[in-house]
Amino acid sequence: MGTPKLLLTHRGVPLLRLAVDAAIRGGCDDVVVVLGADRERYLPVLKGTPARPVHNPDFAQGMSTSIRTGIEAVPEDAGAAVIMLADQPFVDEAVIRRLIETYRTSGRKIVASTYEGVRGVPVVFDRALFLELLVLEGDQGARQIMATYPTHVATVEVPPDRARDIDTPEDARRFLAEG
């Protein structure tokens, strides 16, 4: 991207702050933000929020290290964790609220977002599956766990335009310019 992408703005707000705000307003009691590359540049964005930054020194080894770092930081009394990415600026508080509500009412241990038939993030994992998250390796996310425990998964349909992520400069130009 040529710049730390979570500092890119949508409607004047950095992507990282949009994600934190969505988590807080969506009902997350404790917000842990896993930072790796460019950590020092991201910390000022979190000032004034109740978010708790944690450092992942192994970020270059893949997504699993960020998941592990975040899960290790979840408070002991938390019954579940929402895993979300900060490069999805259109995932708002309503999406997070629906995931949490579905978790509470469905009796399932995993509640995943789905868009056009694909399961993904954000996703809620019950504490009973934290060990599974802690043993992930490499550049893999949590889809493997969903595949291992298909009967434990509930889904919440998210419109594809809400699930868009910002991965390239072209994505940033196209999506963030939309207002």
TINU-743531 format. One record per residue (C-alpha): z, y, x; residue in three letters; residue number from 1. Coordinates in Angstrom, 2 decimals, padded with zeros to 5 digits, m for minus. Example, Ala and Ser with C-alpha at 12.3 -4.5 7.8 and 13.67 -1.06 7.14 Angstrom:
2
{c3 007.80	c2 m004.50	c1 012.30	res ala	n 1}
{c3 007.14	c2 m001.06	c1 013.67	res ser	n 2}
***
This chain:
179
{c3 000.00	c2 000.00	c1 000.00	res met	n 1}
{c3 000.51	c2 002.35	c1 002.95	res gly	n 2}
{c3 003.79	c2 003.58	c1 001.48	res thr	n 3}
{c3 006.89	c2 001.90	c1 000.06	res pro	n 4}
{c3 005.49	c2 001.03	c1 m003.35	res lys	n 5}
{c3 008.76	c2 001.31	c1 m005.23	res leu	n 6}
{c3 008.80	c2 005.02	c1 m004.38	res leu	n 7}
{c3 005.54	c2 005.48	c1 m006.30	res leu	n 8}
{c3 006.21	c2 007.33	c1 m009.51	res thr	n 9}
{c3 005.35	c2 006.85	c1 m013.15	res his	n 10}
{c3 005.92	c2 009.96	c1 m015.24	res arg	n 11}
{c3 007.72	c2 011.46	c1 m012.27	res gly	n 12}
{c3 010.23	c2 008.62	c1 m011.86	res val	n 13}
{c3 010.15	c2 006.19	c1 m008.90	res pro	n 14}
{c3 009.34	c2 002.59	c1 m009.86	res leu	n 15}
{c3 012.67	c2 001.42	c1 m008.46	res leu	n 16}
{c3 014.59	c2 003.83	c1 m010.69	res arg	n 17}
{c3 012.53	c2 002.81	c1 m013.75	res leu	n 18}
{c3 013.57	c2 m000.82	c1 m013.21	res ala	n 19}
{c3 017.24	c2 000.05	c1 m012.73	res val	n 20}
{c3 017.24	c2 002.23	c1 m015.84	res asp	n 21}
{c3 015.54	c2 m000.52	c1 m017.89	res ala	n 22}
{c3 018.16	c2 m003.05	c1 m016.77	res ala	n 23}
{c3 021.08	c2 m000.76	c1 m017.56	res ile	n 24}
{c3 019.79	c2 000.44	c1 m020.92	res arg	n 25}
{c3 018.63	c2 m003.10	c1 m021.75	res gly	n 26}
{c3 022.17	c2 m004.43	c1 m021.62	res gly	n 27}
{c3 022.78	c2 m005.68	c1 m018.09	res cys	n 28}
{c3 026.48	c2 m005.21	c1 m017.32	res asp	n 29}
{c3 026.11	c2 m005.28	c1 m013.55	res asp	n 30}
{c3 022.87	c2 m004.33	c1 m011.81	res val	n 31}
{c3 022.29	c2 m005.74	c1 m008.33	res val	n 32}
{c3 019.28	c2 m004.35	c1 m006.46	res val	n 33}
{c3 018.05	c2 m006.50	c1 m003.59	res val	n 34}
{c3 016.50	c2 m004.42	c1 m000.83	res leu	n 35}
{c3 014.67	c2 m005.62	c1 002.24	res gly	n 36}
{c3 011.88	c2 m003.61	c1 003.84	res ala	n 37}
{c3 012.29	c2 000.17	c1 003.61	res asp	n 38}
{c3 015.90	c2 m000.24	c1 002.44	res arg	n 39}
{c3 016.98	c2 003.13	c1 003.84	res glu	n 40}
{c3 014.17	c2 004.87	c1 001.98	res arg	n 41}
{c3 015.14	c2 003.25	c1 m001.33	res tyr	n 42}
{c3 018.88	c2 003.89	c1 m001.21	res leu	n 43}
{c3 018.62	c2 007.59	c1 m002.22	res pro	n 44}
{c3 016.75	c2 006.56	c1 m005.41	res val	n 45}
{c3 019.82	c2 004.55	c1 m006.48	res leu	n 46}
{c3 022.28	c2 007.43	c1 m006.05	res lys	n 47}
{c3 023.88	c2 008.40	c1 m009.34	res gly	n 48}
{c3 023.30	c2 004.97	c1 m010.88	res thr	n 49}
{c3 025.80	c2 002.14	c1 m011.26	res pro	n 50}
{c3 023.35	c2 m000.16	c1 m009.45	res ala	n 51}
{c3 024.76	c2 m002.06	c1 m006.50	res arg	n 52}
{c3 022.32	c2 m002.39	c1 m003.60	res pro	n 53}
{c3 022.50	c2 m005.51	c1 m001.43	res val	n 54}
{c3 020.51	c2 m006.07	c1 001.72	res his	n 55}
{c3 018.26	c2 m009.08	c1 002.24	res asn	n 56}
{c3 017.75	c2 m009.28	c1 006.01	res pro	n 57}
{c3 015.45	c2 m012.30	c1 005.55	res asp	n 58}
{c3 012.99	c2 m010.58	c1 003.17	res phe	n 59}
{c3 010.02	c2 m011.44	c1 005.41	res ala	n 60}
{c3 010.63	c2 m015.14	c1 004.72	res gln	n 61}
{c3 009.59	c2 m014.78	c1 001.09	res gly	n 62}
{c3 010.66	c2 m014.13	c1 m002.46	res met	n 63}
{c3 013.18	c2 m016.97	c1 m002.52	res ser	n 64}
{c3 015.39	c2 m015.11	c1 m000.04	res thr	n 65}
{c3 015.59	c2 m012.11	c1 m002.37	res ser	n 66}
{c3 016.46	c2 m014.36	c1 m005.31	res ile	n 67}
{c3 019.19	c2 m016.04	c1 m003.26	res arg	n 68}
{c3 020.58	c2 m012.72	c1 m002.05	res thr	n 69}
{c3 020.71	c2 m011.37	c1 m005.61	res gly	n 70}
{c3 022.30	c2 m014.48	c1 m007.11	res ile	n 71}
{c3 024.93	c2 m014.55	c1 m004.36	res glu	n 72}
{c3 025.87	c2 m010.98	c1 m005.36	res ala	n 73}
{c3 026.22	c2 m011.70	c1 m009.10	res val	n 74}
{c3 029.86	c2 m011.23	c1 m010.17	res pro	n 75}
{c3 031.92	c2 m014.40	c1 m010.63	res glu	n 76}
{c3 032.48	c2 m013.69	c1 m014.31	res asp	n 77}
{c3 028.79	c2 m013.29	c1 m015.17	res ala	n 78}
{c3 027.49	c2 m016.05	c1 m017.41	res gly	n 79}
{c3 023.84	c2 m015.37	c1 m016.61	res ala	n 80}
{c3 021.52	c2 m013.21	c1 m014.54	res ala	n 81}
{c3 018.33	c2 m011.35	c1 m015.39	res val	n 82}
{c3 015.80	c2 m011.55	c1 m012.58	res ile	n 83}
{c3 013.25	c2 m008.78	c1 m012.69	res met	n 84}
{c3 010.84	c2 m007.04	c1 m010.36	res leu	n 85}
{c3 010.75	c2 m003.32	c1 m009.74	res ala	n 86}
{c3 006.96	c2 m003.23	c1 m009.49	res asp	n 87}
{c3 006.53	c2 m003.78	c1 m013.24	res gln	n 88}
{c3 006.95	c2 m000.20	c1 m014.48	res pro	n 89}
{c3 006.14	c2 m001.05	c1 m018.11	res phe	n 90}
{c3 008.96	c2 m003.57	c1 m018.50	res val	n 91}
{c3 011.37	c2 m001.38	c1 m020.38	res asp	n 92}
{c3 014.82	c2 m001.68	c1 m021.92	res glu	n 93}
{c3 013.39	c2 m003.24	c1 m025.11	res ala	n 94}
{c3 011.97	c2 m006.17	c1 m023.13	res val	n 95}
{c3 015.26	c2 m006.72	c1 m021.31	res ile	n 96}
{c3 017.25	c2 m006.43	c1 m024.55	res arg	n 97}
{c3 015.01	c2 m009.04	c1 m026.25	res arg	n 98}
{c3 015.45	c2 m011.46	c1 m023.34	res leu	n 99}
{c3 019.23	c2 m011.09	c1 m023.38	res ile	n 100}
{c3 019.42	c2 m011.44	c1 m027.16	res glu	n 101}
{c3 017.24	c2 m014.56	c1 m027.07	res thr	n 102}
{c3 019.48	c2 m015.99	c1 m024.36	res tyr	n 103}
{c3 022.55	c2 m015.37	c1 m026.50	res arg	n 104}
{c3 021.08	c2 m016.83	c1 m029.70	res thr	n 105}
{c3 018.80	c2 m019.63	c1 m028.50	res ser	n 106}
{c3 021.29	c2 m021.84	c1 m026.68	res gly	n 107}
{c3 018.76	c2 m022.21	c1 m023.86	res arg	n 108}
{c3 019.66	c2 m021.84	c1 m020.19	res lys	n 109}
{c3 016.44	c2 m020.04	c1 m019.27	res ile	n 110}
{c3 014.67	c2 m017.28	c1 m021.20	res val	n 111}
{c3 011.36	c2 m016.30	c1 m019.68	res ala	n 112}
{c3 008.87	c2 m013.61	c1 m020.48	res ser	n 113}
{c3 005.44	c2 m014.90	c1 m021.41	res thr	n 114}
{c3 002.22	c2 m012.95	c1 m021.41	res tyr	n 115}
{c3 m001.05	c2 m014.56	c1 m022.39	res glu	n 116}
{c3 000.55	c2 m018.00	c1 m022.07	res gly	n 117}
{c3 001.94	c2 m017.46	c1 m018.56	res val	n 118}
{c3 005.69	c2 m017.61	c1 m017.99	res arg	n 119}
{c3 007.11	c2 m015.07	c1 m015.62	res gly	n 120}
{c3 009.55	c2 m012.29	c1 m014.99	res val	n 121}
{c3 011.70	c2 m010.84	c1 m016.17	res pro	n 122}
{c3 013.64	c2 m014.01	c1 m016.83	res val	n 123}
{c3 017.24	c2 m014.86	c1 m017.68	res val	n 124}
{c3 019.00	c2 m017.75	c1 m015.94	res phe	n 125}
{c3 022.30	c2 m019.20	c1 m017.09	res asp	n 126}
{c3 024.99	c2 m019.59	c1 m014.42	res arg	n 127}
{c3 024.60	c2 m023.38	c1 m014.77	res ala	n 128}
{c3 021.28	c2 m023.02	c1 m012.92	res leu	n 129}
{c3 022.41	c2 m020.64	c1 m010.16	res phe	n 130}
{c3 022.62	c2 m023.51	c1 m007.65	res leu	n 131}
{c3 018.94	c2 m024.26	c1 m008.34	res glu	n 132}
{c3 018.13	c2 m020.61	c1 m007.55	res leu	n 133}
{c3 020.22	c2 m020.71	c1 m004.37	res leu	n 134}
{c3 018.23	c2 m023.59	c1 m002.90	res val	n 135}
{c3 014.77	c2 m022.07	c1 m003.40	res leu	n 136}
{c3 012.81	c2 m021.72	c1 m000.18	res glu	n 137}
{c3 009.85	c2 m019.76	c1 001.11	res gly	n 138}
{c3 007.69	c2 m017.45	c1 m000.96	res asp	n 139}
{c3 008.35	c2 m019.14	c1 m004.27	res gln	n 140}
{c3 009.97	c2 m017.68	c1 m007.30	res gly	n 141}
{c3 011.78	c2 m019.41	c1 m010.11	res ala	n 142}
{c3 008.78	c2 m020.94	c1 m011.91	res arg	n 143}
{c3 009.53	c2 m024.23	c1 m010.21	res gln	n 144}
{c3 012.93	c2 m024.34	c1 m011.92	res ile	n 145}
{c3 011.36	c2 m023.63	c1 m015.30	res met	n 146}
{c3 008.96	c2 m026.52	c1 m014.70	res ala	n 147}
{c3 011.84	c2 m028.82	c1 m013.73	res thr	n 148}
{c3 013.84	c2 m028.02	c1 m016.88	res tyr	n 149}
{c3 011.24	c2 m027.39	c1 m019.60	res pro	n 150}
{c3 013.59	c2 m028.26	c1 m022.48	res thr	n 151}
{c3 016.00	c2 m025.54	c1 m021.34	res his	n 152}
{c3 013.40	c2 m022.77	c1 m021.57	res val	n 153}
{c3 013.00	c2 m020.27	c1 m024.40	res ala	n 154}
{c3 010.33	c2 m017.61	c1 m024.20	res thr	n 155}
{c3 009.85	c2 m014.04	c1 m025.31	res val	n 156}
{c3 006.27	c2 m012.86	c1 m025.72	res glu	n 157}
{c3 005.62	c2 m009.64	c1 m023.80	res val	n 158}
{c3 002.39	c2 m007.74	c1 m024.37	res pro	n 159}
{c3 000.15	c2 m008.14	c1 m021.29	res pro	n 160}
{c3 000.05	c2 m004.38	c1 m020.72	res asp	n 161}
{c3 003.86	c2 m004.39	c1 m020.36	res arg	n 162}
{c3 003.74	c2 m007.18	c1 m017.78	res ala	n 163}
{c3 001.36	c2 m005.42	c1 m015.41	res arg	n 164}
{c3 002.60	c2 m005.11	c1 m011.88	res asp	n 165}
{c3 001.62	c2 m002.75	c1 m009.12	res ile	n 166}
{c3 000.39	c2 m004.73	c1 m006.12	res asp	n 167}
{c3 m002.50	c2 m002.70	c1 m004.73	res thr	n 168}
{c3 m003.44	c2 000.96	c1 m004.31	res pro	n 169}
{c3 m006.04	c2 000.40	c1 m007.05	res glu	n 170}
{c3 m003.31	c2 m000.88	c1 m009.42	res asp	n 171}
{c3 m001.30	c2 002.25	c1 m008.65	res ala	n 172}
{c3 m004.24	c2 004.56	c1 m009.34	res arg	n 173}
{c3 m005.25	c2 002.77	c1 m012.52	res arg	n 174}
{c3 m001.89	c2 002.04	c1 m014.14	res phe	n 175}
{c3 000.36	c2 004.85	c1 m012.98	res leu	n 176}
{c3 m002.22	c2 007.52	c1 m013.80	res ala	n 177}
{c3 m002.22	c2 006.38	c1 m017.44	res glu	n 178}
{c3 000.90	c2 008.42	c1 m018.05	res gly	n 179}
***
